[in-house]
């Protein structure tokens, strides 16, 4: 494989520096993508858990109201 440094287009030091910058950019880009995915997952899980807790509360309340009505009708 012929590189720019081998072809004499850039110096070997410049080619090495360029590779280092691309390596750093790739590493930081990977960290950024992973962070965004992690934060998005956490936010969505929090929202879904809150919604599930509200649904459970409403179901429990509905069951309690039905039980109270059933008792009052049975006592009548």
Secondary structure by P-SEA (a helix, b strand, c coil): cccccccccccaaaaaaaaaaaaaaaaaaaaaaaaaaaaaaaaaaaaaaaaaaaaaaaaaaaaaaaaaaaaaaaac
